[in-house]
Amino acid sequence: MEQFWTSFNIVIPLVIMMATGFLIRRVGLVSEDAFRIINRIVFYVGIPTLVFHGVVTDRTPARWQFALWVAGSVLVAFALSMLLARVLTKDPSKRGTLAQAAYRSNDGIFGLAVATALMGEGKTGTMAFTLVISASLFGLTGVLCYELNRGGNVKPAKVLLNLLKNPILWAAALAFLVRFTGIELPYAVLKPIEYFKNMCTPLGFLVLGGVLSFKSLKEDWKLVTIISAVKLIAFPVAVCSLAYFAGGLRGPELASIFIVFSAPTAMSCLPMASELGGDVKLSGELIAVTTVLSLLTVFLYLTFFGGILA
């Protein structure tokens, strides 16, 4: 029963913040376009400062064996998602969209919020380290989802440019530089960073609620159902089981890899679908459905397995 209330106290605040964002848009206080602009602030300012702060302030030594587990898991999930998309549809635009939605997680806004609630303030360094790896690979493979499915030639320069445009990577590189050179950041610099990182979760979940839309779900409900089941059940269960039994991962490392794979489809999939010729409507549906359902699945995972993850 204690684990139930722990899970309740982690998930319900997220539900309330999302519901608030949804209501704000419904009453017309803020438009959906405005929410998407706010999301850019979260992505380019909030998440990078959160990652920077997590890496700089954490003193847990990085385990490169764990890094390989994260990287390997993301790449295998990407490969399986590509195969699944080819089985589900012959439409190249849908294939890229389905593949990316099946494995690419919102581990920035959603994942870091769950990590902070589960591990506690000041103990999310492992999650920040995990996010650097996963976000980099999500960025690289996200382009491949579309280029390979539409039969185009993969341009290494385009893939590299997409990676270099990722603010999380730059924040992490700067954080590791500060950490390993032993530079002591003055209070006047650390305090604004704390302010920005603290705004990330509430603002991010307001945005998630503000952009939710289920208007055109009828047409694609079968595809959305399959991908949602893969994203929220098949991948997290399979990856975490292997990590626990075969990899021997425990504590923050197991919790971090769980959070990466149990988080809903990333919101960044939507602009990428638009830019690379994907199915934008389908991408929005997948983000909306997995975001709402993930609140239930994460609650259940934490209720039954929270003791292992803590």
C-alpha beads as a LAMMPS data file, in Angstrom:
LAMMPS data file: protein, C-alpha beads

310 atoms
309 bonds

1 atom types
1 bond types

-500.0 500.0 xlo xhi
-500.0 500.0 ylo yhi
-500.0 500.0 zlo zhi

Masses

1 110.0

Atoms # bond

1 1 1 0.000 0.000 0.000
2 1 1 2.896 2.321 0.740
3 1 1 4.222 1.855 -2.803
4 1 1 0.773 2.724 -4.180
5 1 1 0.797 6.100 -2.423
6 1 1 4.378 6.750 -3.487
7 1 1 3.356 6.142 -7.110
8 1 1 0.239 8.263 -6.591
9 1 1 2.293 11.180 -5.293
10 1 1 4.654 10.948 -8.286
11 1 1 2.055 10.734 -11.051
12 1 1 -0.898 12.821 -9.834
13 1 1 1.010 16.159 -9.763
14 1 1 1.944 15.498 -13.404
15 1 1 -1.697 14.774 -14.234
16 1 1 -2.786 18.030 -12.579
17 1 1 -0.208 20.086 -14.495
18 1 1 -1.222 18.485 -17.809
19 1 1 -4.914 18.961 -17.067
20 1 1 -4.254 22.613 -16.273
21 1 1 -2.556 23.111 -19.628
22 1 1 -5.456 21.363 -21.395
23 1 1 -8.008 23.599 -19.666
24 1 1 -6.002 26.749 -20.395
25 1 1 -6.165 25.968 -24.111
26 1 1 -9.828 24.918 -24.026
27 1 1 -10.955 28.198 -22.457
28 1 1 -8.882 30.137 -24.984
29 1 1 -6.483 31.695 -22.518
30 1 1 -3.500 30.461 -24.567
31 1 1 -3.673 29.149 -28.137
32 1 1 -2.159 25.872 -29.312
33 1 1 0.345 27.801 -31.440
34 1 1 1.430 29.758 -28.371
35 1 1 1.920 26.507 -26.471
36 1 1 4.188 25.251 -29.257
37 1 1 6.274 28.423 -28.958
38 1 1 6.506 27.907 -25.193
39 1 1 7.623 24.354 -25.877
40 1 1 10.636 25.751 -27.736
41 1 1 11.600 27.659 -24.581
42 1 1 11.372 24.430 -22.576
43 1 1 13.420 22.520 -25.164
44 1 1 16.119 25.128 -25.735
45 1 1 16.375 26.565 -22.198
46 1 1 14.621 24.446 -19.573
47 1 1 15.839 20.931 -20.422
48 1 1 19.459 21.948 -21.239
49 1 1 19.818 23.796 -17.919
50 1 1 18.278 20.847 -16.086
51 1 1 20.764 18.470 -17.716
52 1 1 23.648 20.869 -17.102
53 1 1 22.753 21.230 -13.436
54 1 1 22.295 17.467 -12.997
55 1 1 25.698 16.627 -14.478
56 1 1 27.592 19.436 -12.709
57 1 1 26.182 18.823 -9.229
58 1 1 26.165 15.017 -9.276
59 1 1 29.270 13.229 -8.024
60 1 1 28.308 9.701 -9.049
61 1 1 31.086 8.232 -11.231
62 1 1 29.894 7.452 -14.758
63 1 1 29.830 3.742 -15.610
64 1 1 30.594 3.291 -19.284
65 1 1 29.194 -0.240 -19.208
66 1 1 25.865 1.349 -18.306
67 1 1 26.293 3.856 -21.143
68 1 1 26.661 0.955 -23.565
69 1 1 23.475 -0.583 -22.188
70 1 1 21.568 2.631 -22.850
71 1 1 23.031 3.096 -26.335
72 1 1 22.535 -0.547 -27.277
73 1 1 18.938 -0.549 -26.041
74 1 1 18.046 2.574 -28.041
75 1 1 19.636 1.231 -31.227
76 1 1 17.949 -2.182 -30.937
77 1 1 14.599 -0.489 -30.253
78 1 1 15.155 1.709 -33.320
79 1 1 15.882 -1.337 -35.530
80 1 1 12.828 -3.239 -34.262
81 1 1 10.633 -0.169 -34.723
82 1 1 11.757 0.149 -38.325
83 1 1 10.846 -3.493 -38.975
84 1 1 7.481 -3.113 -37.263
85 1 1 6.626 -0.017 -39.314
86 1 1 7.333 -1.925 -42.536
87 1 1 4.962 -4.686 -41.425
88 1 1 2.170 -2.290 -40.452
89 1 1 1.978 -0.102 -43.577
90 1 1 3.271 0.398 -47.099
91 1 1 2.957 4.186 -46.905
92 1 1 6.522 5.619 -46.591
93 1 1 5.342 8.744 -44.743
94 1 1 3.470 6.656 -42.179
95 1 1 6.361 4.218 -41.819
96 1 1 8.791 6.886 -40.671
97 1 1 6.232 8.372 -38.303
98 1 1 5.299 5.010 -36.767
99 1 1 8.905 3.906 -36.394
100 1 1 9.976 7.076 -34.610
101 1 1 6.947 7.135 -32.309
102 1 1 7.501 3.521 -31.232
103 1 1 10.900 4.059 -29.617
104 1 1 11.649 7.798 -29.295
105 1 1 10.779 8.979 -25.797
106 1 1 9.900 12.251 -24.158
107 1 1 12.662 11.591 -21.649
108 1 1 13.406 15.294 -21.365
109 1 1 10.212 16.797 -19.959
110 1 1 8.393 13.648 -18.833
111 1 1 11.398 11.516 -17.941
112 1 1 13.253 14.087 -15.876
113 1 1 10.078 14.936 -13.957
114 1 1 9.553 11.290 -13.004
115 1 1 13.267 10.897 -12.203
116 1 1 13.227 13.877 -9.851
117 1 1 10.102 12.627 -8.073
118 1 1 11.425 9.058 -7.841
119 1 1 15.044 9.724 -6.913
120 1 1 14.756 13.083 -5.186
121 1 1 16.206 16.531 -5.845
122 1 1 19.957 16.538 -6.414
123 1 1 20.075 12.821 -7.229
124 1 1 19.266 12.875 -10.928
125 1 1 22.847 12.906 -12.219
126 1 1 22.535 9.361 -13.571
127 1 1 19.322 10.309 -15.370
128 1 1 20.997 13.394 -16.829
129 1 1 23.905 11.229 -18.024
130 1 1 21.403 8.771 -19.532
131 1 1 19.539 11.594 -21.249
132 1 1 22.704 12.796 -22.971
133 1 1 23.147 9.368 -24.579
134 1 1 19.496 8.734 -25.417
135 1 1 18.803 12.243 -26.747
136 1 1 21.858 12.103 -29.010
137 1 1 20.854 8.740 -30.461
138 1 1 17.196 9.750 -30.776
139 1 1 18.314 12.760 -32.801
140 1 1 20.535 10.700 -35.082
141 1 1 18.115 7.826 -35.667
142 1 1 15.090 10.120 -35.989
143 1 1 16.373 11.372 -39.336
144 1 1 17.099 7.801 -40.446
145 1 1 13.485 6.782 -39.745
146 1 1 12.364 8.961 -42.649
147 1 1 15.348 8.789 -44.986
148 1 1 15.461 4.978 -44.986
149 1 1 11.707 4.481 -45.227
150 1 1 11.239 6.715 -48.248
151 1 1 14.121 5.127 -50.111
152 1 1 16.290 8.206 -50.108
153 1 1 20.050 8.342 -49.788
154 1 1 21.140 8.993 -46.235
155 1 1 23.241 12.132 -46.109
156 1 1 25.773 11.947 -43.252
157 1 1 26.071 15.729 -43.186
158 1 1 22.336 16.083 -42.588
159 1 1 22.384 13.525 -39.790
160 1 1 25.399 15.206 -38.166
161 1 1 23.794 18.642 -38.462
162 1 1 20.662 17.352 -36.747
163 1 1 22.802 16.083 -33.879
164 1 1 24.753 19.329 -33.547
165 1 1 21.512 21.312 -33.380
166 1 1 20.503 19.447 -30.214
167 1 1 20.817 21.859 -27.244
168 1 1 20.949 18.958 -24.776
169 1 1 24.212 17.776 -26.321
170 1 1 25.782 21.239 -25.991
171 1 1 24.579 21.568 -22.395
172 1 1 26.040 18.173 -21.550
173 1 1 29.375 18.927 -23.214
174 1 1 29.670 22.181 -21.260
175 1 1 28.651 20.443 -18.021
176 1 1 31.261 17.693 -18.417
177 1 1 33.885 20.339 -19.180
178 1 1 33.009 22.199 -15.967
179 1 1 32.857 18.993 -13.947
180 1 1 36.135 17.472 -15.051
181 1 1 38.140 20.694 -14.992
182 1 1 36.986 21.370 -11.450
183 1 1 35.706 24.864 -12.244
184 1 1 33.617 26.276 -9.395
185 1 1 30.699 28.231 -10.782
186 1 1 29.831 31.375 -8.796
187 1 1 26.468 31.759 -7.091
188 1 1 25.450 34.464 -9.582
189 1 1 25.695 31.887 -12.389
190 1 1 24.310 28.833 -10.582
191 1 1 21.207 30.601 -9.283
192 1 1 19.761 31.529 -12.730
193 1 1 20.509 27.960 -13.865
194 1 1 18.473 26.677 -10.916
195 1 1 15.635 29.044 -11.786
196 1 1 15.557 27.837 -15.387
197 1 1 15.750 24.140 -14.477
198 1 1 12.967 24.536 -11.908
199 1 1 10.633 25.988 -14.539
200 1 1 11.197 23.020 -16.860
201 1 1 8.780 20.490 -15.333
202 1 1 5.715 22.693 -14.642
203 1 1 6.027 24.581 -17.912
204 1 1 6.738 21.397 -19.864
205 1 1 3.636 19.641 -18.541
206 1 1 1.464 22.673 -19.147
207 1 1 2.631 22.501 -22.764
208 1 1 1.942 18.759 -22.973
209 1 1 -1.622 19.350 -21.825
210 1 1 -2.009 22.383 -24.055
211 1 1 -1.166 20.583 -27.298
212 1 1 -3.130 17.365 -26.711
213 1 1 -5.585 16.678 -29.523
214 1 1 -7.652 13.572 -30.314
215 1 1 -9.854 15.064 -33.058
216 1 1 -8.844 12.778 -35.941
217 1 1 -8.072 9.555 -34.105
218 1 1 -10.754 7.385 -35.747
219 1 1 -8.896 6.899 -39.024
220 1 1 -5.636 5.637 -37.512
221 1 1 -6.812 4.011 -34.285
222 1 1 -5.435 0.548 -35.109
223 1 1 -1.943 1.851 -35.867
224 1 1 -2.025 4.113 -32.818
225 1 1 -3.108 1.213 -30.583
226 1 1 -0.295 -1.070 -31.763
227 1 1 2.438 1.556 -31.509
228 1 1 1.190 2.707 -28.091
229 1 1 1.332 -0.876 -26.804
230 1 1 4.864 -1.290 -28.129
231 1 1 6.001 2.075 -26.767
232 1 1 4.478 1.832 -23.303
233 1 1 4.463 -1.910 -22.603
234 1 1 6.619 -4.063 -24.885
235 1 1 9.801 -1.966 -24.941
236 1 1 9.920 -0.930 -21.253
237 1 1 9.148 -4.453 -20.024
238 1 1 11.658 -6.103 -22.364
239 1 1 14.492 -3.597 -21.864
240 1 1 14.115 -3.361 -18.083
241 1 1 13.878 -7.147 -17.702
242 1 1 17.095 -7.605 -19.673
243 1 1 18.794 -4.760 -17.805
244 1 1 17.838 -6.256 -14.437
245 1 1 18.471 -9.957 -15.057
246 1 1 21.190 -9.917 -17.723
247 1 1 22.860 -6.562 -17.108
248 1 1 22.655 -6.533 -13.339
249 1 1 21.529 -2.895 -13.296
250 1 1 20.129 -1.609 -10.022
251 1 1 19.177 1.655 -8.321
252 1 1 19.470 4.921 -10.302
253 1 1 20.840 3.132 -13.380
254 1 1 17.870 0.757 -13.638
255 1 1 15.465 3.595 -12.819
256 1 1 16.996 5.795 -15.529
257 1 1 16.754 3.172 -18.252
258 1 1 13.180 2.433 -17.139
259 1 1 12.258 6.108 -17.391
260 1 1 13.742 6.456 -20.884
261 1 1 11.674 3.569 -22.249
262 1 1 8.445 4.064 -20.280
263 1 1 8.094 7.742 -21.197
264 1 1 5.596 8.636 -23.964
265 1 1 6.471 9.539 -27.536
266 1 1 8.579 12.703 -27.746
267 1 1 6.935 15.949 -28.819
268 1 1 9.943 16.586 -31.045
269 1 1 8.587 13.858 -33.360
270 1 1 5.929 16.266 -34.600
271 1 1 8.173 18.985 -36.095
272 1 1 10.465 16.283 -37.475
273 1 1 7.523 14.617 -39.230
274 1 1 6.620 17.973 -40.756
275 1 1 10.185 18.725 -41.828
276 1 1 11.016 15.299 -43.280
277 1 1 7.777 14.448 -45.069
278 1 1 6.096 12.311 -42.416
279 1 1 2.443 12.023 -41.476
280 1 1 2.007 15.028 -39.183
281 1 1 -1.562 14.160 -38.167
282 1 1 -0.597 10.614 -37.198
283 1 1 2.424 11.879 -35.286
284 1 1 0.229 14.226 -33.240
285 1 1 -2.199 11.409 -32.481
286 1 1 0.589 9.124 -31.272
287 1 1 2.051 11.825 -29.037
288 1 1 -1.354 12.598 -27.521
289 1 1 -2.389 8.994 -26.874
290 1 1 0.943 7.783 -25.495
291 1 1 1.219 10.872 -23.276
292 1 1 -2.162 10.249 -21.643
293 1 1 -1.749 6.474 -21.382
294 1 1 1.773 6.773 -19.994
295 1 1 0.369 8.393 -16.867
296 1 1 -1.481 5.139 -16.193
297 1 1 1.290 2.744 -17.235
298 1 1 3.992 4.583 -15.282
299 1 1 1.702 4.646 -12.247
300 1 1 1.216 0.864 -12.507
301 1 1 4.924 0.190 -13.051
302 1 1 5.870 2.290 -10.034
303 1 1 3.153 0.696 -7.899
304 1 1 4.261 -2.877 -8.591
305 1 1 7.983 -2.425 -9.255
306 1 1 8.828 0.864 -7.545
307 1 1 10.696 -0.938 -4.785
308 1 1 13.153 -2.331 -7.327
309 1 1 13.619 1.007 -9.088
310 1 1 14.080 3.220 -6.021

Bonds

1 1 1 2
2 1 2 3
3 1 3 4
4 1 4 5
5 1 5 6
6 1 6 7
7 1 7 8
8 1 8 9
9 1 9 10
10 1 10 11
11 1 11 12
12 1 12 13
13 1 13 14
14 1 14 15
15 1 15 16
16 1 16 17
17 1 17 18
18 1 18 19
19 1 19 20
20 1 20 21
21 1 21 22
22 1 22 23
23 1 23 24
24 1 24 25
25 1 25 26
26 1 26 27
27 1 27 28
28 1 28 29
29 1 29 30
30 1 30 31
31 1 31 32
32 1 32 33
33 1 33 34
34 1 34 35
35 1 35 36
36 1 36 37
37 1 37 38
38 1 38 39
39 1 39 40
40 1 40 41
41 1 41 42
42 1 42 43
43 1 43 44
44 1 44 45
45 1 45 46
46 1 46 47
47 1 47 48
48 1 48 49
49 1 49 50
50 1 50 51
51 1 51 52
52 1 52 53
53 1 53 54
54 1 54 55
55 1 55 56
56 1 56 57
57 1 57 58
58 1 58 59
59 1 59 60
60 1 60 61
61 1 61 62
62 1 62 63
63 1 63 64
64 1 64 65
65 1 65 66
66 1 66 67
67 1 67 68
68 1 68 69
69 1 69 70
70 1 70 71
71 1 71 72
72 1 72 73
73 1 73 74
74 1 74 75
75 1 75 76
76 1 76 77
77 1 77 78
78 1 78 79
79 1 79 80
80 1 80 81
81 1 81 82
82 1 82 83
83 1 83 84
84 1 84 85
85 1 85 86
86 1 86 87
87 1 87 88
88 1 88 89
89 1 89 90
90 1 90 91
91 1 91 92
92 1 92 93
93 1 93 94
94 1 94 95
95 1 95 96
96 1 96 97
97 1 97 98
98 1 98 99
99 1 99 100
100 1 100 101
101 1 101 102
102 1 102 103
103 1 103 104
104 1 104 105
105 1 105 106
106 1 106 107
107 1 107 108
108 1 108 109
109 1 109 110
110 1 110 111
111 1 111 112
112 1 112 113
113 1 113 114
114 1 114 115
115 1 115 116
116 1 116 117
117 1 117 118
118 1 118 119
119 1 119 120
120 1 120 121
121 1 121 122
122 1 122 123
123 1 123 124
124 1 124 125
125 1 125 126
126 1 126 127
127 1 127 128
128 1 128 129
129 1 129 130
130 1 130 131
131 1 131 132
132 1 132 133
133 1 133 134
134 1 134 135
135 1 135 136
136 1 136 137
137 1 137 138
138 1 138 139
139 1 139 140
140 1 140 141
141 1 141 142
142 1 142 143
143 1 143 144
144 1 144 145
145 1 145 146
146 1 146 147
147 1 147 148
148 1 148 149
149 1 149 150
150 1 150 151
151 1 151 152
152 1 152 153
153 1 153 154
154 1 154 155
155 1 155 156
156 1 156 157
157 1 157 158
158 1 158 159
159 1 159 160
160 1 160 161
161 1 161 162
162 1 162 163
163 1 163 164
164 1 164 165
165 1 165 166
166 1 166 167
167 1 167 168
168 1 168 169
169 1 169 170
170 1 170 171
171 1 171 172
172 1 172 173
173 1 173 174
174 1 174 175
175 1 175 176
176 1 176 177
177 1 177 178
178 1 178 179
179 1 179 180
180 1 180 181
181 1 181 182
182 1 182 183
183 1 183 184
184 1 184 185
185 1 185 186
186 1 186 187
187 1 187 188
188 1 188 189
189 1 189 190
190 1 190 191
191 1 191 192
192 1 192 193
193 1 193 194
194 1 194 195
195 1 195 196
196 1 196 197
197 1 197 198
198 1 198 199
199 1 199 200
200 1 200 201
201 1 201 202
202 1 202 203
203 1 203 204
204 1 204 205
205 1 205 206
206 1 206 207
207 1 207 208
208 1 208 209
209 1 209 210
210 1 210 211
211 1 211 212
212 1 212 213
213 1 213 214
214 1 214 215
215 1 215 216
216 1 216 217
217 1 217 218
218 1 218 219
219 1 219 220
220 1 220 221
221 1 221 222
222 1 222 223
223 1 223 224
224 1 224 225
225 1 225 226
226 1 226 227
227 1 227 228
228 1 228 229
229 1 229 230
230 1 230 231
231 1 231 232
232 1 232 233
233 1 233 234
234 1 234 235
235 1 235 236
236 1 236 237
237 1 237 238
238 1 238 239
239 1 239 240
240 1 240 241
241 1 241 242
242 1 242 243
243 1 243 244
244 1 244 245
245 1 245 246
246 1 246 247
247 1 247 248
248 1 248 249
249 1 249 250
250 1 250 251
251 1 251 252
252 1 252 253
253 1 253 254
254 1 254 255
255 1 255 256
256 1 256 257
257 1 257 258
258 1 258 259
259 1 259 260
260 1 260 261
261 1 261 262
262 1 262 263
263 1 263 264
264 1 264 265
265 1 265 266
266 1 266 267
267 1 267 268
268 1 268 269
269 1 269 270
270 1 270 271
271 1 271 272
272 1 272 273
273 1 273 274
274 1 274 275
275 1 275 276
276 1 276 277
277 1 277 278
278 1 278 279
279 1 279 280
280 1 280 281
281 1 281 282
282 1 282 283
283 1 283 284
284 1 284 285
285 1 285 286
286 1 286 287
287 1 287 288
288 1 288 289
289 1 289 290
290 1 290 291
291 1 291 292
292 1 292 293
293 1 293 294
294 1 294 295
295 1 295 296
296 1 296 297
297 1 297 298
298 1 298 299
299 1 299 300
300 1 300 301
301 1 301 302
302 1 302 303
303 1 303 304
304 1 304 305
305 1 305 306
306 1 306 307
307 1 307 308
308 1 308 309
309 1 309 310
